[in-house]
Amino acid sequence: MTTPRETLAALRRSVAAMESMDGLHQGGRACLPLGEPLDGALAGGLACGALHEVFCGHRGVATAAVGFAAMVAALARGPVVWIRQDMAASETGALHGAGCAGLGLDPDRLVLVQARDGTGVLRAAEEALRHHAPRLVVAEPWGEPEVLDLTATRRLALRAAETGALALLLRPAAAPVPSAALTRWVVSAAPSASGRAHELGPPVLTLDLIRNRLGPLGRWTMEWDADARSFAPFLRAATPHRRLPAVPVHRPPPPRGEPLLGEERAATGQRIAG
Amino acid sequence: MVAETRAQARRIVAVDEEAARCGLFPGLALADARARLPDLAVAEADAAADHALLRALAAFAERWTPMVAPAGRRGFLIDATGCAHLFGGEAALLADVHARIGGLGFSVQCALAGTPRAARALARWRPGQIVPAGGEEAAVRDLPVIALGLDAETRSSLSRLGLDRIAALLAQPRAALAARFGDTLLTRLDEITGRRDAPISPLRPMPLHVAERRFADPMADPGTALAVLADLARELCRLLERQGKGVRGLEAGFFRSDGQVRRLQTATARPTRDAAHLAHLFRERLASLADPLDPGFGFDVIRLAVTACDDMPEVQPRLDGPAEADDLAPLVDVLATRFGADRVMRFAARDSHVPEAAARTLPAQREAAGRPAAPWPAAAPAGLPPERPLTLFARPEPVETLAEVPDGPPLRFRWRRVLHEVVHAEGPERLAPEWWAEGVAALSRDYFRVEDQAGLRFWLYREGVYGRETARPGWFVHGLFA
């Protein structure tokens, strides 16, 4: 028996699916576009209702993988549930609200769950994927817990398929093992665009797609534009118009007041940057 | 028999029936008792254990009513106002109390009266009595004045005057008694005769609403217990619907037939009347218990109490209104119930330039109570890196550095035994301690954003201004950028 409330929720979901501009439908599958040329290999983008694994290319420092997850979260819509094992917080540091905001991910969309062990992470992830509210669930166990086997990933993938949410399994300090993931990534940091010694550019990540059930594999170096919330292919020889003079670290803060919409914020950013 | 050392003498505190038959009584010196019965079995008095036992018994007594308060060293009070009929009348209630507590192996004396003091005195001196409304004065007339619970000085002066019964006190003019012994005596006298009522202060806060099931036979199946809880939750939700309220906190009480009581709490992020959701929370709560609910010989009462509720007006959902599907509250409740409320967090922006203070997280369930609305920093403008790191270490990690100049960025540094060559660096950004808030002499920090040869980015700081605050500034990694 369905209550009127559930009927309404289902109706709303199907309307949202019809309306959604970011969910391209290819072969009936909704997905989250990451930008070209990634989307070409992914048949439209990161598939929703599926599990994706993200490994880290650096030994010891897993921030590149965490950063990639935060960028995907910034691209997605709706609430995000991020489940971390305590060990991940002590090894990589706790997620920082202002840092998320700096990457373009609204911290108010995040719900953080701290689990003591790998089992807890999996349990919380399954529970989160069972609900319809979160559109993205990030599960971050540390190392290689024994419970995280093929069966466990299959369960996560099934749950994600049921609700249509995007499930990201971050695997810091782990080596790939067989899993039910649709895609598998190895993410590492790459030197940023900078002609001078004392200046940093926007974050640059090397995304290595080492498993892809939907298309070809590939390796891309992408630059993240936090303000526009988009990935762009990174060109080693930076184009001159994009280069900026050295800036002092105390940059003028953007005007605060009314919450800005995406377009307005982009315009403000241009003004400050230029 | 139990003894304790009081005023440099070993004295008897309590005796069992056998010892009482032999003529021993509490207050007798242990040496005298030993002289009469050389092979006495004596146990040391343990006031703390007695107190704990009494508390446990009082918790057990909550099966009759939540208004239970421990009284003195060996008794407790039950406020049976308005609930005696549930047990088949006052006499049946008293018999039930006697039978159940007696069944646990205690010798019980109980009485029922209109005021707590009268009930206490009658239980001590006339056990088993049930005083009809207004009959307190007649019932306590021939009790000794000790029943008033007065201090030793007043007691001895009353006995010197020959006033050893309450009836004798009642015969005296009140003004004279007040002048001689103060107000306390009159207050106590009024309380015991029912002229003045003194409310009892219950052991635990009173729940707002209660629903319960009693079983004729103890019930030992946890699955049935959950079904009963779901049933009770539905009952409470119907009740709250009429008042336009929603549940914020619930407590389930499992009363075992052998006297053990187990209580489980759960809370919700926002008021709800969804009984299925509440039942699911208890299922999660039971599953997450470190020591599982042990039915023993079975539960005979299961009670569900609303400990907190909030206004929850009935709102007509609209198709174009805020989507309920985006409502995280039910998920937050489930996760908080399973992992603990302090493990399901949300970011709370705070207006502070000290990174640790700005990086606060709050339990997601408490968020609804109203959050301080400080704005988040804007996303990094195009072509620039974010100003703040994605992750922050709870405790900044010290690094060994090599710097060109004392107040410049490092050339290279060693963190977690790995050497990083600094390729790019930006800074310093000086953050001074909030001296007005902390009250401790913290050093100011110069923060640098640096990138190493592999593209890893760190948020480093140098603690202390070289030459002014310290001669040997230390370097730390405080966070990592994506």
Contacts between the chains, C-beta under 8 A, distances in Angstrom:
chain1	res1	chain2	res2	distance
A	4	B	317	7.8
A	5	B	317	6.3
A	5	B	324	6.9
A	8	B	317	5.5
A	8	B	319	6.6
A	8	B	324	7.5
A	9	B	323	7.7
A	9	B	324	5.7
A	9	B	325	4.9
A	11	B	319	6.7
A	12	B	319	6.5
A	12	B	323	5.4
A	12	B	324	7.7
A	12	B	325	5.9
A	13	B	325	6.0
A	15	B	319	7.7
A	16	B	323	7.6
A	58	B	454	7.0
A	58	B	456	6.6
A	60	B	416	6.2
A	60	B	418	6.8
A	61	B	456	5.7
A	61	B	480	6.6
A	63	B	390	6.1
A	63	B	391	6.0
A	63	B	456	7.4
A	63	B	457	7.7
A	63	B	480	4.1
A	63	B	481	6.7
A	63	B	482	5.7
A	64	B	456	7.8
A	64	B	482	6.6
A	66	B	390	6.2
A	66	B	391	6.4
A	66	B	482	6.8
A	67	B	390	5.6
A	67	B	481	7.5
A	67	B	482	2.3
A	68	B	482	7.5
A	70	B	390	6.1
A	70	B	482	6.5
A	71	B	482	7.4
A	78	B	326	5.8
A	79	B	326	6.2
A	79	B	328	5.1
A	81	B	328	7.7
A	81	B	331	7.1
A	89	B	394	7.5
A	90	B	394	7.4
A	92	B	391	5.2
A	92	B	480	6.6
A	93	B	389	7.5
A	93	B	391	3.3
A	93	B	392	5.1
A	93	B	393	4.5
A	93	B	394	7.7
A	93	B	479	5.7
A	93	B	480	5.7
A	94	B	359	7.3
A	94	B	391	6.3
A	94	B	392	5.7
A	94	B	393	7.5
A	94	B	394	6.2
A	95	B	390	6.9
A	95	B	391	5.9
A	95	B	392	8.0
A	96	B	355	7.4
A	96	B	359	5.0
A	96	B	388	6.1
A	96	B	389	5.9
A	96	B	390	6.3
A	96	B	391	6.0
A	96	B	392	4.2
A	96	B	479	6.3
A	97	B	347	3.7
A	97	B	348	7.7
A	97	B	349	6.4
A	97	B	358	7.2
A	97	B	359	5.8
A	97	B	360	7.8
A	97	B	361	7.6
A	97	B	376	6.8
A	98	B	349	8.0
A	98	B	355	7.5
A	98	B	358	5.7
A	98	B	359	6.8
A	98	B	376	6.8
A	98	B	377	5.3
A	98	B	387	7.7
A	98	B	388	4.0
A	99	B	386	6.3
A	99	B	388	4.5
A	99	B	389	4.9
A	99	B	390	4.1
A	99	B	391	6.9
A	99	B	392	7.1
A	99	B	479	7.1
A	99	B	481	7.5
A	100	B	347	7.4
A	100	B	390	6.8
A	101	B	376	4.0
A	101	B	377	5.1
A	101	B	378	7.2
A	101	B	379	6.7
A	101	B	388	7.8
A	102	B	377	6.2
A	102	B	379	6.3
A	102	B	380	5.2
A	102	B	386	2.9
A	102	B	387	5.7
A	102	B	388	5.1
A	102	B	390	7.8
A	103	B	379	6.9
A	103	B	380	7.4
A	103	B	386	5.6
A	103	B	390	6.4
A	103	B	482	6.3
A	104	B	379	4.0
A	104	B	380	7.7
A	106	B	376	7.1
A	107	B	347	3.9
A	107	B	349	7.1
A	107	B	376	5.8
A	108	B	346	7.4
A	108	B	347	6.8
A	108	B	376	7.5
A	110	B	346	6.9
A	110	B	347	6.2
A	111	B	328	5.9
A	111	B	331	7.7
A	111	B	332	6.3
A	111	B	335	8.0
A	111	B	344	6.6
A	111	B	345	7.5
A	111	B	346	6.0
A	111	B	364	5.5
A	112	B	344	7.4
A	112	B	345	4.5
A	112	B	346	7.1
A	112	B	347	7.6
A	112	B	361	6.4
A	113	B	335	5.6
A	113	B	339	6.5
A	113	B	343	6.4
A	113	B	344	5.3
A	113	B	345	7.8
A	114	B	339	7.3
A	114	B	343	4.5
A	114	B	344	7.9
A	114	B	345	7.1
A	115	B	339	6.5
A	115	B	343	7.4
A	120	B	339	6.7
A	123	B	338	7.2
A	124	B	335	5.9
A	124	B	338	7.5
A	124	B	339	6.7
A	127	B	331	7.1
A	127	B	334	5.8
A	127	B	335	6.3
A	127	B	338	7.3
A	128	B	331	6.1
A	128	B	335	7.3
A	131	B	328	7.9
A	131	B	330	6.6
A	131	B	331	4.3
A	131	B	334	8.0
A	132	B	325	4.9
A	133	B	325	6.1
A	133	B	326	5.7
A	133	B	327	5.8
A	133	B	328	4.8
A	133	B	330	7.6
A	133	B	331	5.7
A	134	B	328	6.9
A	134	B	331	6.8
A	188	B	454	7.8
A	188	B	455	7.6
A	189	B	454	6.4
A	189	B	455	3.9
A	189	B	456	5.1
A	189	B	457	6.9
A	189	B	482	7.7
A	190	B	455	4.4
A	191	B	423	6.7
A	191	B	451	6.8
A	191	B	453	7.2
A	191	B	454	7.4
A	191	B	455	4.3
A	192	B	385	7.1
A	192	B	424	7.1
A	192	B	451	6.2
A	192	B	455	6.6
A	194	B	424	5.4
A	194	B	451	8.0
A	196	B	424	7.9
A	197	B	423	7.5
A	197	B	424	6.6
A	197	B	425	7.8
A	198	B	409	7.7
A	198	B	424	6.6
A	198	B	425	5.7
A	198	B	426	6.4
A	199	B	424	6.0
A	199	B	426	6.4
A	200	B	385	4.6
A	200	B	424	4.9
A	200	B	426	5.5
A	200	B	449	5.8
A	200	B	451	5.5
A	200	B	457	7.1
A	201	B	383	7.0
A	201	B	384	7.7
A	201	B	385	6.5
A	202	B	380	6.8
A	202	B	382	7.7
A	202	B	383	6.4
A	202	B	384	6.5
A	202	B	385	5.6
A	203	B	385	6.4
A	203	B	386	7.5
A	203	B	457	7.5
A	203	B	481	6.7
A	203	B	482	4.8
A	204	B	455	6.4
A	205	B	482	7.5
A	224	B	482	7.5
A	225	B	382	5.5
A	226	B	379	4.2
A	226	B	380	4.2
A	226	B	386	6.1
A	227	B	378	7.9
A	227	B	379	4.8
A	227	B	380	6.5
A	227	B	381	5.4
A	227	B	382	5.1
A	228	B	382	6.5
A	229	B	379	7.5
A	242	B	383	5.7
A	243	B	383	7.7
A	244	B	383	5.4
A	244	B	384	7.3
A	247	B	384	7.2
A	249	B	387	7.9
A	249	B	426	5.5
A	249	B	427	5.5
A	249	B	428	7.1
A	249	B	429	4.4
A	249	B	447	7.9
A	249	B	449	7.6
A	250	B	429	6.7
A	251	B	384	7.7
A	251	B	387	7.5
A	253	B	377	7.6
A	253	B	378	7.7
A	254	B	378	4.4
A	254	B	381	8.0
A	256	B	375	5.4
A	259	B	375	7.9
A	260	B	378	7.8
A	265	B	378	6.5
A	265	B	379	7.0
A	266	B	382	8.0
A	268	B	378	7.5
A	269	B	378	7.4
A	269	B	379	7.3
A	269	B	381	3.8
A	269	B	382	5.7
A	270	B	381	7.5
A	270	B	382	6.9
A	272	B	381	5.1
A	273	B	381	4.2
A	273	B	382	5.4
A	273	B	383	5.6
A	273	B	384	6.5
